[in-house]
Amino acid sequence: MVRPHLPLTALRAFEASARHLSFTKAAIELFVTQAAVSHQVRSLEASLGVSLFERLPRGLMLTREGETLLPAVREAFDRIGTTLERFEGGRTREILRVGAVGTFAVGWLLPRLPDFQARHPFVDLRLSTNNNRVDVAAEGLDFAIRFGGGAWHGMEARPLMEAALSPICLPRIARRLAAPEDLLAETLLRSYRADEWARWFAQAGVEEPRRLPRSIVFDSSLAMMEAAIQGAGVALAPPSMFARQLGEETVVQPFATTVTLGSYWLVRLQSRPETAAMLAFAHWLQET
């Protein structure tokens, strides 16, 4: 049997009444009379052949049928609202979900987002950050911005920029670093990639010590830099991602030597067709 058309006004009256457990409060929210809300709900109950509320002396209580219907109605109205929000200026806004390693997001992307939004107002960007461990498919992402060598199974990776690493520390620590060898007396801050400092020392011409000095390991360059700012040690981090702190001289780069162990990449599932929003974002990233 085909269910007759259920009017949106009746469903809206039901949802508001269920949320407030009151016809009177629902009427105030909907700018109609209490009698109109009550009539709409009774009309819906008659159409469905069930009672949705128990009428109590001081309000309402949902019946089992009402509790069953309410989540579906709320979800439907939420989806309608979300879809309507995507219409702006006669054009549908496209949602773009991007996950970015936190260092890149804070150090490079966020300062430039106003430019992207000005150029592509039809894109509704949803940005999440991570520490470079991200499941693009499971998280429903259109793109991920990752650090590494660019080889991830099932992914198409486009190079964005290199991220050369160099020591960064407080000015007071830098004053006692006359040569790269002096770093061996400091606490070295590093990521979970254990060979970074050894590779940097080799690039700086320092004979590899039998063992590196004490170190603290971080899963995020942002946390590592905060530790450096707090004076916990010397960080090995990409200066290009911390240009603001270096420009303000909160921290300094004591040596010009850098080592490149990876790049930032724009990554998407090979099976994911590119939308107009994805194409706009990728083009903007690569030209900025």
Secondary structure, DSSP 4 states (H G I P E B T S, - for coil): -PPPPPPHHHHHHHHHHHHHT-HHHHHHHHTS-HHHHHHHHHHHHHHHTS--EEEETTEEEE-HHHHHHHHHHHHHHHHHHHHHHTEETTEE-EEEEEEEEHHHIIIIIHHHHHHHHHH-TTEEEEEEEESS---TTTTT-SEEEEEESS--TTEEEEEEEE--BEEEB-HHHHTT-SSGGGGGGSPEEEES-TTHHHHHHHHTTPPPPSS---EEEES-HHHHHHHHHTTS-EEEE-GGGGHHHHHTTSSB------B---EEEEEEETTSPPPHHHHHHHHHHHH-
